[in-house]
Structure formats: C-alpha cells, structure tokens
Amino acid sequence: MRTGPRGLRPALLAGLCLALTVAAPIEGQTRFMNLSGQTVTPAYEGWWPNDNGTYSLFYGYMNSNWEEEFVIPVGPNNYFAFTSPRGLDDTSLDAFDRSTADQGQPTHFYPRRNPFLFTIEVPGDFGEQELVWTLKTKGQTIRAYGTLAPDYRIDPQVISTEVGGDYGSLNDALRTNIPPVIEIEGSMHRTVRVGEPLRLVVHAEDPDNLPRRRERGGMPTTLEQLYNPPSSIVAISGPGLRFSWSVYRGDAEEVTFDPVQMKTWTDTRVYANSAWSPPWFIPEPPPNNRWISEVTFDEPGEYTLRAVASDGSIFTYENLVVTVTPLVN
C-alpha cells in the first residue's frame, strides 16, 4: 500500500508498526476502535504485466473507521491524475482534471481495509510516470502513487498473502492460482423503480478448486478459542468459493440486498458476517453454483453494484449498473 512513506509495502509497514509497538513502553500500547471520525486512505497495491504488453495497476483503500462509510463522487475530492515522478508529493497541489479524473474508482467507501479493489490498465510505454489517486476526507488530502517500480510487481500469491488468503498460507501453488469465473445473467445495465425488487442471478465457479475448501479445526467451543489473540499481522480468511454483492458507486444506505450479503471488507470482529471474521465460516455454494438474490433502492439515481467471487485467495469482480427511477404517482 503506497501512501505516505514512498515504496513501503503494506506487510512491511505493518511489521515496522508491530516492532515499534513491541519496543514501546506498555503505556503506549493502547489502541482504539474508532467507529467514526477518521479518514479514508487510498492505497496503491502493486502492478503486473499483461500478455498484450500493457500493465495493470491495482488500487484499494483503508477506511480507518469501523462503522462510518463515505460517499465521495468522482470530482475534486476523488480523482486520478497522471504526473511525472514525485509531481504530486505536495498534497496542497490541486491536480483535478475532469478528462482523467474517473479511472473506475469507487464512490462508496465501506469501513476498514478494502484491498486490490480495482485495476487500471496503462500502456506499455507508461515508463516512469505516476498515476496518482487523491482522496479528500475529514479535511485531509491523502494520495496513493501508482508506479511501475520493480518492488511493486505482484502475482496471485502476493495478493493472497496480503489479504490473508487460505488462512495466511504461503503455498507456492498459489502463484498460479486461477481466479473464479463470474457470469451475471441478464443485461449489465438495468432500470428499476424506487422500492421495486430487482432479481439478481449470478453463476460463479472456481476453475482449479485452489485453495481447497477446509475448516480450521471446527467451530470454537470455549471463550478462549473464540477470542484467541491473532497470530498473524495480516487478517486471515478461510478458503472456499464464496460470492457477494456490494455497492461500488452510490449510497449503500439506500440499497437493501435480500438475503443479506457477506461483507466484502475486512471486518475481523467475531461473527461479523465476514470471511475475515472468526470463526472464519465460509458458506457452501448454492445448488448449481447459482447465487439468487433481490435488491431494492430507496432513492432514485444511478448505482453501480459489484459482484465479487473469491476462492479465499484471489477474486474476480463484475460491475452491474442500475438506473433507479422515481415512483410514478
């Protein structure tokens, strides 16, 4: 995650923080769970080359709140800009340009860590340029700097490691892990009225069944097992194909899914309906691997829903655009 200190990856930053915490006096180890009032930090996750000679740059974010969510439309508070090396290190500089601002980034920001959330393809001659994501929240400007620096080259195993995939496994086979395949039935752009249920049907498969689904010692039977202190710097999640809908653009407060969807963000609280939540229970896929649900909207507007399938190590996503019209009297 490249923000703040240049060139430091998330795991390294976390390791440094852990070392400082261990070395600090005991009175300095108090940590707070902030439900609201904190900022969102954009994150540059890394890059990999594509077969056609282009490169994919991966981005995500960290919302430091456990409950507060943000809606930040693409604009002066949420934009991308191309620049020469270190051209936007000064966060007081405003580089908003409507022609390049929208690179497919989210406008709804869920709590906590949302890693490897989207990619941007850049040409083979991108060179030493930087593709910088600027977010402004709570009066603070924070940037993520996308580059082709060699130490930021990633592969599927790196992604798996940084999202705690397969219980934090370092299995070398994950380097060639094939991501799940998603097919959304029907049009990729729908229109529906406020309050009118919209049926969503998705088929998802894991082509290589890697990593294989397995439980981690069964369900906890004592409080000591349930609240066992974490043994990893990175939050871990269990293996096995899973699927969820989320709101990528638009206000999630105005959107209701039925059934309730498993969270796609790293909620590590016990029994929090998250793949990163102890006891790491991953539901079995439905019959024929078809996930069927309904969604309703309380306010008109244009929303982007995101379909996310994960095998517990790497994931695939598709976006579905829904135009919601007012009720007709």
C-alpha positions in Angstrom: 0.0 0.0 0.0 1.9 3.1 -1.2 0.7 6.1 0.7 2.8 8.4 2.9 6.3 6.9 3.0 7.2 6.0 -0.6 7.9 2.5 -1.6 6.8 0.6 1.5 4.5 -2.3 1.0 1.6 -2.9 3.5 3.1 -6.0 5.1 6.4 -4.2 5.7 4.6 -1.2 7.1 2.6 -3.4 9.4 5.8 -5.2 10.5 7.5 -1.9 11.3 4.5 -0.8 13.3 4.5 -4.1 15.2 8.2 -3.8 16.0 7.7 -0.3 17.3 4.7 -1.4 19.4 6.7 -4.2 21.0 9.6 -1.9 21.7 7.4 0.9 23.1 6.6 1.2 26.8 3.5 -0.6 27.9 1.5 2.7 28.4 2.0 3.4 24.7 0.2 0.3 23.5 -3.3 1.4 24.0 -5.3 1.1 20.7 -8.7 2.5 20.0 -11.5 1.1 17.8 -12.8 4.3 16.0 -16.3 3.8 14.9 -16.3 7.2 13.1 -14.5 10.5 12.6 -11.4 9.1 10.8 -10.2 9.4 7.2 -10.1 7.2 4.2 -6.6 6.4 2.8 -6.2 5.4 -0.8 -3.8 2.5 -1.4 -1.6 1.5 -4.3 -1.2 -2.3 -4.1 1.1 -3.1 -7.0 1.2 -4.0 -10.7 1.7 -6.9 -13.0 2.4 -7.2 -16.8 -0.3 -8.3 -19.2 0.1 -10.6 -22.2 -0.7 -7.7 -24.6 2.2 -5.6 -23.4 0.2 -3.4 -21.1 0.3 -3.3 -17.3 -2.4 -3.5 -14.7 -2.1 -1.2 -11.7 -4.0 -2.4 -8.5 -5.6 0.0 -6.0 -7.7 -0.3 -2.9 -8.2 1.8 0.3 -8.3 1.8 4.1 -11.2 3.4 5.9 -9.9 3.8 9.4 -13.5 3.7 10.8 -15.3 0.6 11.9 -18.7 1.9 11.1 -18.7 5.2 9.2 -19.0 4.9 5.5 -18.4 7.6 2.9 -20.0 8.6 -0.5 -17.4 10.6 -2.5 -18.4 11.3 -6.1 -15.7 11.5 -8.7 -14.6 15.1 -8.6 -12.2 17.4 -6.7 -12.4 15.1 -3.7 -11.9 11.8 -5.5 -9.8 11.8 -8.7 -6.9 10.4 -10.6 -4.1 12.3 -12.3 -1.1 11.3 -14.4 2.1 13.0 -13.4 5.9 12.9 -13.7 7.8 11.2 -10.8 7.1 12.9 -7.5 5.0 15.5 -9.3 2.2 15.4 -6.7 4.1 14.7 -3.5 2.9 18.1 -2.3 -0.6 17.4 -1.3 -1.6 21.1 -1.3 -1.4 20.9 -5.2 -4.7 20.5 -6.9 -4.4 18.3 -10.0 -8.1 17.7 -10.7 -8.7 17.3 -14.4 -12.2 16.1 -15.4 -10.7 14.3 -18.5 -8.6 11.9 -16.4 -10.3 12.0 -13.0 -12.5 9.0 -13.5 -10.5 5.8 -13.7 -13.2 3.4 -12.5 -12.6 4.0 -8.8 -15.3 3.5 -6.2 -17.5 6.3 -4.9 -18.9 4.4 -1.9 -16.3 3.6 0.8 -17.0 0.8 3.2 -15.3 0.5 6.6 -11.7 -0.8 7.1 -9.4 -2.4 4.6 -10.7 -3.0 1.0 -7.6 -4.2 -0.8 -7.0 -4.9 -4.5 -10.4 -3.4 -5.2 -9.9 -2.3 -8.9 -7.3 -2.2 -11.6 -6.3 0.4 -14.2 -4.6 -0.7 -17.4 -1.8 1.5 -18.6 0.1 1.3 -21.9 3.5 -0.4 -22.4 5.2 2.9 -22.6 3.9 4.1 -19.2 7.6 4.3 -18.1 8.3 6.3 -15.0 5.0 8.2 -14.9 2.8 8.1 -11.8 -0.9 7.5 -11.8 -2.0 9.2 -8.5 -5.3 8.7 -6.7 -6.3 11.6 -4.5 -9.0 11.3 -1.8 -10.1 14.1 0.5 -12.0 13.2 3.7 -12.3 15.0 7.1 -10.4 17.9 5.7 -7.3 15.9 4.8 -5.9 15.2 1.4 -4.2 11.7 1.1 -2.7 10.2 -2.1 -1.7 6.8 -3.4 1.1 6.8 -6.0 0.9 4.2 -8.8 4.2 3.4 -10.5 5.9 0.5 -12.2 8.6 0.4 -9.5 10.1 -3.1 -9.6 9.5 -3.8 -5.9 5.8 -3.3 -6.5 5.5 -6.1 -9.0 3.0 -8.7 -7.7 1.4 -12.0 -8.6 -1.6 -14.0 -7.3 0.4 -15.3 -4.3 1.3 -11.8 -3.2 -2.4 -10.9 -3.4 -3.3 -13.9 -1.4 -0.7 -13.2 1.2 -1.8 -9.6 1.7 -5.5 -10.5 2.0 -4.7 -13.3 4.4 -6.0 -15.9 1.9 -6.1 -19.6 2.7 -5.6 -18.9 6.4 -2.4 -16.9 5.5 -0.9 -19.8 3.6 2.4 -19.3 1.7 1.8 -22.3 -0.5 3.8 -21.7 -3.7 1.0 -23.2 -5.8 -1.0 -20.0 -5.2 1.4 -18.2 -7.6 -0.5 -19.8 -10.5 -3.9 -19.8 -8.8 -6.7 -19.2 -11.3 -9.3 -16.7 -10.1 -13.0 -17.6 -10.0 -15.3 -17.1 -13.1 -18.4 -14.9 -12.8 -21.4 -14.7 -15.1 -24.2 -12.3 -14.3 -27.4 -13.4 -16.0 -29.1 -10.7 -18.0 -28.2 -7.2 -19.0 -25.3 -5.4 -17.4 -27.4 -2.2 -17.3 -30.8 -2.4 -15.7 -33.6 0.1 -14.9 -35.9 -0.3 -11.9 -38.3 2.0 -9.9 -37.7 3.0 -6.3 -38.9 0.2 -4.0 -39.3 -2.3 -6.8 -37.3 -5.5 -6.2 -34.7 -6.4 -8.8 -33.8 -10.0 -9.2 -30.1 -10.8 -9.4 -28.8 -14.1 -10.6 -25.1 -14.9 -10.7 -23.2 -18.1 -11.6 -19.7 -18.5 -10.2 -17.1 -21.3 -10.4 -13.6 -21.9 -9.2 -11.8 -23.5 -12.2 -8.9 -25.1 -10.4 -10.5 -25.6 -6.9 -7.5 -23.9 -5.4 -7.2 -23.4 -2.5 -9.3 -26.3 -1.5 -12.2 -25.7 1.0 -11.4 -26.8 4.5 -12.3 -25.8 8.0 -9.8 -24.6 10.6 -10.3 -27.0 13.5 -14.1 -26.7 13.6 -16.3 -24.2 15.4 -15.0 -22.8 18.8 -16.4 -24.4 21.9 -14.9 -22.1 24.6 -14.4 -18.4 25.0 -10.7 -18.9 25.0 -10.9 -20.4 21.5 -13.3 -17.8 20.3 -11.3 -14.9 21.4 -7.8 -16.4 20.7 -5.4 -13.5 20.1 -4.3 -13.1 16.4 -1.1 -14.9 15.4 -0.7 -13.0 12.1 0.0 -9.4 11.2 -2.5 -9.7 8.3 -6.1 -10.6 8.9 -6.8 -14.1 7.6 -9.7 -15.6 5.8 -10.7 -19.2 5.0 -10.5 -21.0 1.6 -13.5 -21.9 -0.5 -15.6 -20.3 -3.2 -17.9 -17.5 -2.0 -19.9 -14.7 -3.6 -21.3 -11.3 -2.5 -22.9 -8.2 -3.9 -21.8 -4.8 -2.7 -22.4 -1.2 -3.6 -19.5 0.2 -5.6 -21.0 3.5 -6.7 -23.9 5.2 -5.0 -25.1 5.3 -1.4 -25.3 1.9 0.2 -27.6 3.3 2.8 -30.3 3.4 0.1 -29.7 -0.2 -1.1 -31.0 -3.4 0.5 -30.0 -6.9 -0.5 -32.1 -9.9 0.2 -30.6 -12.1 1.6 -28.1 -10.0 3.5 -24.7 -10.3 1.7 -21.4 -11.5 3.3 -19.2 -8.4 3.8 -16.5 -7.8 1.2 -14.4 -5.7 3.5 -12.1 -7.0 6.3 -14.3 -7.0 9.3 -12.3 -9.0 11.8 -14.8 -8.9 14.7 -16.2 -12.2 15.9 -19.2 -13.5 14.0 -19.4 -10.3 11.8 -20.6 -12.0 8.6 -17.2 -11.5 7.0 -14.7 -14.0 5.6 -12.1 -12.4 7.8 -14.2 -12.8 10.9 -13.6 -15.6 13.4 -14.5 -18.4 13.3 -14.0 -18.0 9.5 -17.1 -19.8 8.4 -17.5 -19.9 4.6 -21.0 -21.0 3.4 -21.2 -23.8 0.9 -22.1 -22.6 -2.6 -25.8 -22.9 -3.5 -27.2 -25.6 -5.9 -25.6 -25.4 -9.4 -23.4 -22.5 -8.1 -26.2 -20.0 -8.8 -26.5 -17.2 -6.3 -30.0 -15.7 -6.4 -30.9 -12.5 -4.6 -33.0 -9.4 -4.8 -32.1 -5.7 -4.4 -34.3 -2.7 -3.8 -33.4 1.0 -3.8 -34.9 3.7 -1.6 -33.8 6.7 -3.7 -33.6 7.4 -7.5 -30.2 7.7 -9.2 -27.6 5.7 -10.9 -25.9 2.9 -8.9 -23.1 0.5 -9.6 -23.4 -2.8 -7.9 -20.3 -5.0 -7.7 -20.4 -8.8 -7.9 -17.4 -10.3 -6.2 -16.4 -14.0 -6.2 -13.4 -15.2 -4.2 -11.8 -18.6 -3.8 -10.4 -17.5 -0.5 -7.1 -16.4 -2.1 -7.8 -14.3 -5.2 -11.0 -12.8 -6.5 -12.9 -11.7 -9.6 -15.5 -8.9 -9.9 -18.0 -7.6 -12.4 -20.0 -4.3 -12.2 -23.7 -4.0 -12.8 -25.1 -0.5 -13.5 -28.7 0.1 -12.2 -30.7 3.2 -13.1 -33.3 3.8 -10.4 -36.3 5.9 -11.4 -38.8 7.7 -9.1 -42.1 6.1 -8.3 -44.9 7.1 -10.7 -47.9 8.6 -8.9 
